Amino acid sequence: MEDDICVRFLQWLLPQLHMRWPGFRKVRKQVCKRIQRRISELELADVDAYRSYLQSHADEWPVLDHLCRVTVSRFYRDKVVLEHVRSEVLPELARIAVDAGDTLLRGWSIGCAMGEEAYSLVLIWDRTVGNDLPQLDIQVVGSDIDEGLLQRAKRACYSYSSVKAVPEDWLNSAFTHQQDEYCLDARLRSKASFIKQDIRQKLPAGPFHIVFCRNMAFTYYEKELQLEVLAHIHNSLVDGGALVIGGHESLPEGFSGFEHWSKQKAIFRKCGPN
Ligand SMILES: C[S@@+](CC[C@H](N)C(=O)[O-])C[C@H]1O[C@@H](n2cnc3c(N)ncnc32)[C@H](O)[C@@H]1O
């Protein structure tokens, strides 16, 4: 499919899925390829025929929703942000948890893909802040809409390209290198659990001390849906809890329940009711 034809189709389609075109600009090639494959599968002539097909087949919309998902992730994504989480955010959250008599610091990775983000948080905790706090353990929930990715998350084995940003000594001590895969050790694996949930419909039981919502809602969703997701996250956080978004993302305007966590633009502190 020609690029300009696909772009026009996406600009028509995405608002109907409550998504925004600018978020897809860079990843459109893979989405266009999937849509072309679907058009061929249905034996339709072209994108116009597919448009008509969509208008008479309501059950095709969830298929398209699936085709528009971007699933790229890796360990230690946005290293500078995670370094800040380690040095500034986790120590403060640990204080909040200990003062409240908690024995668990609870995290949530929304759109967790194959668990790279959830396990990055577990690793950072285990190798740094958590080391000095034997009375406080970490438990991270990863939620995603894609069952196949969640199965891979539970298995916790990755290619080198997924783990290459992990500090070398952690990579050697926390993973077993077998054949072409790096598999996370069972003790660390047990500190994350994974559930199938659509963020637009359901949430895991909180409250959480830290929530990661990166490279999903605040990139691909339209503003109204972003605000809805943000309100859910706000309700799921303890007072003073942290929200981490993608390094290239920003929060939608019109929500006052978060403030920047010092100078770090991708990290926010819950600072009261919305
Ligand atoms: C681009 S990946 C981001 C992964 C990770 N958060 C990161 O930043 O590296 C987006 C993930 O969100 C998931 N996702 C998409 N729509 C979702 C929804 N409505 N509810 C939950 N997860 C969703 C996708 O399956 C995918 O795994």
PDBQT file of the ligand as one rigid body, heavy atoms in Angstrom, charges set to zero:
ROOT
HETATM    1  C1  LIG A 301       5.138   0.030  22.888  1.00  0.00    +0.000 C 
HETATM    2  S1  LIG A 301       4.798  -1.183  24.114  1.00  0.00    +0.000 S 
HETATM    3  C2  LIG A 301       5.501  -0.392  25.536  1.00  0.00    +0.000 C 
HETATM    4  C3  LIG A 301       6.086  -1.368  26.523  1.00  0.00    +0.000 C 
HETATM    5  C4  LIG A 301       6.719  -0.720  27.747  1.00  0.00    +0.000 C 
HETATM    6  N1  LIG A 301       5.741  -0.002  28.532  1.00  0.00    +0.000 N 
HETATM    7  C5  LIG A 301       7.843   0.178  27.354  1.00  0.00    +0.000 C 
HETATM    8  O1  LIG A 301       7.716   1.397  27.410  1.00  0.00    +0.000 OA
HETATM    9  O2  LIG A 301       8.902  -0.330  26.973  1.00  0.00    +0.000 OA
HETATM   10  C6  LIG A 301       3.039  -0.991  24.389  1.00  0.00    +0.000 C 
HETATM   11  C7  LIG A 301       2.396  -2.166  25.083  1.00  0.00    +0.000 C 
HETATM   12  O3  LIG A 301       1.078  -1.790  25.478  1.00  0.00    +0.000 OA
HETATM   13  C8  LIG A 301       0.198  -2.886  25.255  1.00  0.00    +0.000 C 
HETATM   14  N2  LIG A 301      -1.159  -2.360  25.105  1.00  0.00    +0.000 N 
HETATM   15  C9  LIG A 301      -1.698  -1.750  24.023  1.00  0.00    +0.000 A 
HETATM   16  N3  LIG A 301      -2.958  -1.400  24.271  1.00  0.00    +0.000 NA
HETATM   17  C10 LIG A 301      -3.238  -1.785  25.543  1.00  0.00    +0.000 A 
HETATM   18  C11 LIG A 301      -4.389  -1.685  26.377  1.00  0.00    +0.000 A 
HETATM   19  N4  LIG A 301      -5.497  -1.106  25.934  1.00  0.00    +0.000 N 
HETATM   20  N5  LIG A 301      -4.326  -2.176  27.633  1.00  0.00    +0.000 NA
HETATM   21  C12 LIG A 301      -3.182  -2.755  28.088  1.00  0.00    +0.000 A 
HETATM   22  N6  LIG A 301      -2.070  -2.885  27.338  1.00  0.00    +0.000 NA
HETATM   23  C13 LIG A 301      -2.096  -2.403  26.082  1.00  0.00    +0.000 A 
HETATM   24  C14 LIG A 301       0.755  -3.563  24.005  1.00  0.00    +0.000 C 
HETATM   25  O4  LIG A 301       0.336  -4.910  23.906  1.00  0.00    +0.000 OA
HETATM   26  C15 LIG A 301       2.263  -3.410  24.230  1.00  0.00    +0.000 C 
HETATM   27  O5  LIG A 301       2.779  -4.507  24.916  1.00  0.00    +0.000 OA
ENDROOT
TORSDOF 0
